[in-house]
Amino acid sequence: MATSYDYAPLFRSSVGFDRVFNLLENAQRARSISDWPPYDIVKTGDDSYRISIAVAGFAQNELDITFQSNLLTVTGKRQEAPTDGYLHRGIAARPFEHRFELADHVRVDGADLSNGLLSIDLVREIPEALKPRKISIQSAPALSSETTPQIEAQKAA
């Protein structure tokens, strides 16, 4: 039985976090969907990740990877195989769909199908305008005792 969470109290005391709450709600709904086929998500570097999905029995042309507005969708649909001659059929051939919500500035770098594993490489590239930058501090010229009478004379005139 899935537990449902109410995020309404958080909406009252926060501004600009709508996307975070939507992600939490979507993740909660997605858990009810099948976790088949199994997958791993690995952080391979400071700004790189890899999603590996066990797709044994699927050919490259039976898999589809789509990336649109922070949503990565991986679908698989096998061609109908004849059922004649099977004494036991234990390798699952059912279609699947996995959805992964990606953070801002994460893009798909490539995909590879090898030994029954579909590996999708992801890279986070923060634009230069959003990276932290050093701000130089400007210092105003100090007022000396010689310049103060000149300023006072200008104010009086």
KEKE-3310 file (N, C-alpha, C; in steps of 0.2 Angstrom, whole numbers, plus 5000, padded with zeros to 4 digits):
npx = (5004:5003:5009:5002:5007:5004:5007:5003:5004:5017:5017:5011:5021:5032:5040:5042:5046:5038:5041:5049:5040:5031:5039:5041:5028:5026:5036:5031:5020:5025:5031:5021:5021:5028:5044:5051:5060:5075:5085:5100:5107:5121:5133:5146:5156:5160:5151:5144:5134:5127:5114:5109:5101:5094:5091:5089:5087:5081:5082:5092:5084:5072:5071:5069:5074:5070:5072:5065:5062:5068:5064:5068:5064:5063:5059:5054:5049:5046:5047:5034:5036:5036:5027:5028:5034:5040:5044:5046:5045:5054:5060:5057:5046:5039:5032:5040:5042:5051:5053:5063:5066:5075:5088:5089:5099:5105:5110:5108:5122:5125:5122:5123:5122:5126:5130:5117:5114:5108:5116:5115:5123:5124:5127:5130:5129:5133:5128:5139:5134:5127:5136:5146:5154:5168:5168:5175:5180:5177:5186:5183:5191:5200:5195:5205:5212:5216:5207:5195:5192:5191:5180:5170:5170:5165:5152:5148:5147)
npy = (4994:5011:5026:5042:5058:5075:5090:5103:5111:5115:5123:5135:5141:5144:5150:5149:5136:5127:5118:5109:5103:5097:5088:5079:5074:5068:5058:5051:5046:5038:5028:5018:5012:4999:4992:4986:4984:4981:4994:5004:5019:5029:5039:5046:5055:5072:5080:5071:5057:5040:5030:5014:5001:4985:4976:4964:4953:4963:4971:4984:4991:4990:4998:5014:5031:5046:5063:5077:5093:5091:5078:5062:5048:5031:5018:5002:4989:4974:4964:4953:4937:4920:4908:4895:4879:4882:4876:4882:4898:4911:4922:4939:4947:4958:4975:4990:5006:5018:5033:5047:5061:5074:5085:5103:5109:5097:5086:5073:5063:5052:5035:5018:5001:4986:4969:4966:4977:4993:5008:5025:5040:5054:5072:5086:5102:5118:5134:5147:5160:5156:5151:5152:5167:5178:5193:5208:5220:5237:5251:5266:5283:5288:5301:5315:5327:5338:5339:5341:5355:5360:5354:5359:5372:5372:5368:5379:5389)
npz = (5000:4995:5002:5004:5002:5008:5002:5004:5016:5015:5003:5008:5015:5007:4992:4975:4974:4967:4956:4963:4972:4962:4956:4967:4969:4956:4957:4967:4961:4951:4957:4958:4946:4936:4941:4931:4917:4928:4934:4935:4943:4942:4948:4939:4939:4944:4937:4930:4925:4924:4918:4918:4911:4912:4898:4892:4878:4870:4855:4847:4838:4844:4855:4862:4865:4872:4874:4882:4887:4901:4904:4903:4893:4891:4881:4877:4865:4860:4846:4841:4845:4839:4848:4847:4852:4864:4880:4892:4896:4902:4900:4900:4889:4888:4884:4890:4899:4905:4915:4918:4928:4924:4931:4929:4916:4913:4901:4889:4884:4877:4871:4874:4869:4876:4879:4884:4892:4892:4892:4897:4895:4905:4907:4916:4912:4917:4912:4908:4912:4924:4932:4948:4951:4954:4962:4961:4973:4973:4979:4986:4984:4998:5009:5012:5024:5017:5006:5012:5016:5003:4998:5007:5004:4991:4993:5000:4990)
capx = (5000:5007:5007:5001:5009:5001:5012:4999:5007:5024:5015:5010:5027:5038:5039:5046:5048:5033:5044:5051:5034:5029:5044:5040:5022:5027:5040:5027:5015:5029:5033:5016:5022:5032:5051:5054:5066:5078:5090:5105:5109:5127:5137:5152:5160:5157:5145:5142:5130:5125:5108:5110:5095:5094:5086:5091:5083:5079:5087:5093:5079:5066:5072:5068:5076:5068:5073:5062:5061:5070:5061:5071:5059:5066:5054:5055:5044:5049:5043:5030:5040:5031:5027:5028:5040:5043:5042:5046:5046:5055:5063:5051:5046:5033:5035:5041:5043:5054:5053:5067:5066:5082:5088:5091:5106:5108:5109:5110:5128:5126:5119:5126:5119:5131:5129:5110:5113:5107:5119:5114:5127:5121:5131:5127:5133:5130:5130:5144:5131:5125:5142:5148:5160:5172:5166:5180:5178:5180:5187:5182:5196:5199:5195:5210:5211:5217:5202:5189:5190:5189:5173:5166:5170:5161:5146:5146:5147)
capy = (5000:5017:5031:5048:5064:5081:5095:5109:5115:5118:5129:5141:5145:5144:5154:5147:5129:5123:5113:5104:5099:5093:5082:5075:5071:5064:5053:5046:5042:5034:5022:5013:5009:4993:4993:4981:4981:4984:4999:5008:5026:5029:5046:5044:5061:5078:5082:5066:5051:5035:5026:5007:4997:4978:4975:4957:4951:4968:4973:4991:4994:4989:5003:5021:5035:5052:5068:5083:5097:5088:5072:5057:5043:5025:5013:4996:4985:4968:4961:4947:4931:4914:4904:4887:4875:4884:4872:4886:4905:4914:4929:4943:4951:4963:4982:4994:5013:5021:5040:5050:5068:5077:5092:5108:5109:5090:5083:5066:5064:5047:5029:5012:4994:4981:4964:4967:4983:5000:5013:5031:5044:5061:5077:5092:5108:5124:5139:5152:5165:5154:5148:5157:5171:5182:5200:5213:5225:5243:5255:5274:5286:5291:5309:5318:5333:5344:5340:5343:5362:5362:5352:5363:5379:5371:5368:5386:5393)
capz = (5000:4995:5007:5000:5006:5007:5002:5004:5021:5012:4999:5012:5018:5002:4986:4970:4974:4964:4952:4967:4974:4957:4956:4972:4967:4951:4959:4971:4957:4947:4961:4957:4940:4937:4941:4926:4919:4933:4931:4940:4942:4945:4948:4937:4940:4948:4934:4925:4928:4919:4919:4915:4911:4909:4892:4889:4873:4866:4850:4846:4835:4848:4860:4860:4870:4870:4879:4880:4893:4908:4905:4899:4892:4888:4880:4874:4863:4856:4840:4843:4843:4839:4854:4846:4854:4871:4886:4898:4894:4908:4898:4899:4883:4888:4883:4896:4899:4911:4914:4923:4928:4925:4934:4924:4913:4912:4895:4887:4881:4872:4873:4871:4870:4876:4884:4887:4896:4889:4896:4894:4899:4906:4909:4919:4910:4919:4908:4911:4916:4930:4937:4952:4948:4959:4961:4963:4977:4972:4985:4985:4987:5005:5010:5016:5027:5012:5002:5015:5015:4996:4997:5011:5000:4985:4996:5002:4984)
cpx = (5004:5005:5007:5003:5006:5006:5009:5002:5013:5022:5014:5016:5033:5035:5044:5048:5042:5035:5046:5045:5031:5033:5043:5033:5023:5031:5036:5022:5019:5031:5028:5017:5028:5039:5054:5055:5071:5084:5094:5106:5115:5130:5144:5158:5157:5151:5143:5138:5129:5119:5110:5104:5096:5089:5088:5085:5080:5084:5087:5087:5072:5066:5072:5070:5074:5069:5070:5060:5062:5067:5064:5066:5063:5060:5056:5049:5047:5044:5040:5034:5035:5032:5027:5035:5043:5040:5042:5048:5047:5058:5058:5052:5041:5036:5036:5042:5046:5055:5058:5067:5073:5082:5090:5098:5109:5106:5111:5117:5129:5123:5122:5122:5124:5129:5122:5109:5113:5110:5118:5118:5124:5127:5128:5132:5130:5132:5135:5140:5128:5130:5144:5154:5162:5170:5172:5177:5181:5181:5187:5188:5195:5199:5201:5208:5212:5211:5195:5187:5188:5182:5168:5165:5166:5154:5143:5144:5140)
cpy = (5006:5022:5038:5054:5070:5087:5102:5113:5119:5124:5135:5145:5145:5147:5151:5140:5124:5117:5107:5099:5095:5087:5077:5071:5066:5058:5048:5042:5037:5028:5016:5009:5004:4995:4989:4985:4984:4989:5002:5015:5027:5036:5044:5049:5066:5080:5077:5060:5046:5031:5019:5003:4990:4977:4969:4955:4956:4970:4981:4994:4994:4994:5010:5026:5042:5057:5074:5087:5094:5082:5067:5051:5037:5020:5007:4992:4980:4966:4955:4941:4925:4910:4897:4885:4877:4879:4876:4893:4910:4921:4933:4947:4956:4970:4985:5002:5015:5029:5043:5057:5070:5084:5097:5108:5102:5088:5076:5067:5058:5041:5023:5006:4989:4976:4964:4972:4989:5005:5020:5036:5051:5066:5083:5098:5115:5130:5144:5158:5163:5151:5154:5161:5176:5189:5204:5218:5232:5248:5262:5277:5289:5298:5311:5325:5339:5345:5342:5350:5364:5360:5357:5370:5378:5371:5375:5390:5392)
cpz = (5000:4999:5003:5005:5004:5008:5003:5010:5019:5007:5002:5014:5013:4996:4981:4970:4971:4960:4957:4970:4969:4956:4961:4971:4962:4953:4963:4967:4953:4950:4960:4951:4941:4937:4936:4920:4924:4930:4937:4938:4945:4943:4946:4937:4944:4944:4928:4928:4922:4922:4915:4916:4908:4904:4889:4884:4869:4861:4850:4843:4839:4854:4858:4866:4868:4876:4877:4887:4900:4909:4900:4899:4889:4887:4876:4872:4858:4851:4843:4840:4843:4846:4853:4849:4861:4876:4892:4895:4900:4906:4896:4893:4882:4887:4890:4894:4905:4910:4920:4922:4929:4927:4928:4922:4913:4905:4894:4882:4876:4875:4870:4873:4870:4881:4887:4892:4891:4894:4893:4899:4899:4908:4911:4916:4912:4915:4912:4915:4923:4935:4942:4949:4954:4957:4964:4967:4975:4978:4982:4987:4994:5005:5014:5019:5023:5008:5005:5015:5008:4995:5001:5007:4994:4987:4997:4996:4981)
residu = (MET:ALA:THR:SER:TYR:ASP:TYR:ALA:PRO:LEU:PHE:ARG:SER:SER:VAL:GLY:PHE:ASP:ARG:VAL:PHE:ASN:LEU:LEU:GLU:ASN:ALA:GLN:ARG:ALA:ARG:SER:ILE:SER:ASP:TRP:PRO:PRO:TYR:ASP:ILE:VAL:LYS:THR:GLY:ASP:ASP:SER:TYR:ARG:ILE:SER:ILE:ALA:VAL:ALA:GLY:PHE:ALA:GLN:ASN:GLU:LEU:ASP:ILE:THR:PHE:GLN:SER:ASN:LEU:LEU:THR:VAL:THR:GLY:LYS:ARG:GLN:GLU:ALA:PRO:THR:ASP:GLY:TYR:LEU:HIS:ARG:GLY:ILE:ALA:ALA:ARG:PRO:PHE:GLU:HIS:ARG:PHE:GLU:LEU:ALA:ASP:HIS:VAL:ARG:VAL:ASP:GLY:ALA:ASP:LEU:SER:ASN:GLY:LEU:LEU:SER:ILE:ASP:LEU:VAL:ARG:GLU:ILE:PRO:GLU:ALA:LEU:LYS:PRO:ARG:LYS:ILE:SER:ILE:GLN:SER:ALA:PRO:ALA:LEU:SER:SER:GLU:THR:THR:PRO:GLN:ILE:GLU:ALA:GLN:LYS:ALA:ALA)
# end
